[in-house]
Amino acid sequence: MAVINSIADRQEEMRGWRHLMHQHPETSYEEVWTSNFIAEKLTSFGIEVHRGMGKTGVVGVLRGNGKSDAAIGLRADMDALPMQEMNAFAHKSETPDGCMHAGMMAIAQCC
């Protein structure tokens, strides 16, 4: 329950991260700012980080204390779509040539 409470306590901060990433979209294999942002966050949490897969990929490794070799993989796309955003909210994309994140970073997919 402590982890859930910790996440709940940081909800506004995490929402801010999503808004910031939405404002700075990057298309496939160009996610330099986005991958740096994610790697910095993971590192600040004490998570082991590996970079450079597929040019801009980021992998965070959480190691348990058990003896099992079992593993769970979670993945999330972080590339943006080359399309004009028609929203007017405060965290609208700041990219002038029409590009926006599709929200996939907030939706991790189990592999």
GIHUTA-V393831 format. One line per field, one symbol per residue. ss: DSSP state (a for helix, b for strand, c for the rest). psi: psi as a letter, one per 20 degrees, with the letter a starting at -180 (. if undefined). burial: 1 if it has 16 or more other C-alpha atoms within 10 Angstrom, else 0. Layout:
ss->???
psi->???
burial->???
//
This chain:
ss->caaaaaaaacaaaaaaaaaaaaaccccccccaaaaaaaaaaaaacccbbbbccccccbbbbccccccccccccbbccccbbccccccccccccccccccbbccaaaccbbc
psi->hhgghgghhjghghhhgggghhimqprpjjlggghgggggggghijppppripkgjqpppppprirjqjqqpppqpqjqrpmqppjrjrhkqpjohjnpqqjjhhinqpp.
burial->000000000000000011111111110100100110011001000010100000011111000000000000000011111000100000011000001110101000000
//
